[in-house]
């Protein structure tokens, strides 16, 4: 029995929607979109639990605006852990 094409299209659309139920999940998804690195959304969700929301968002936006950076996700991680001012939340 062949699979209905509209069903596959519906599944494809649903997969792209975020299912964020908590604030840190929404922030992690947002960081992934800002950095164009949605493959590592789970990592960004974990960072959202650990670090300050405002600092993460501003750092991601600052890096996204930098056109010379090729791998924005990796650069984000490097800058995040190299800044002395950014400390995990207590």
MOPETA-V380857 format. One line per field, one symbol per residue. ss: DSSP state (H for helix, E for strand, L for the rest). burial: b if it has 24 or more other ideal C-beta (glycine too) atoms within 12 Angstrom, else e. A space follows every 10 residues. Layout:
BEGIN
ss = ???
burial = ???
END
This chain:
BEGIN
ss = LLLLHHHHHH HHHHHHLLLL LLHHHHHHHH HHHHLLLHHH HHHHHHHHHH LLHHHHHHHH HHHHHLLLLL LHHHHHHHHH HHLLLLLLLL
burial = eeeeeeeeee eeeeeeeeee eeebeebbbb bbbbbebeee bebbbebbee beeebbbebb eebeeeeeee ebbeebbebb eeeeeeeeee
END
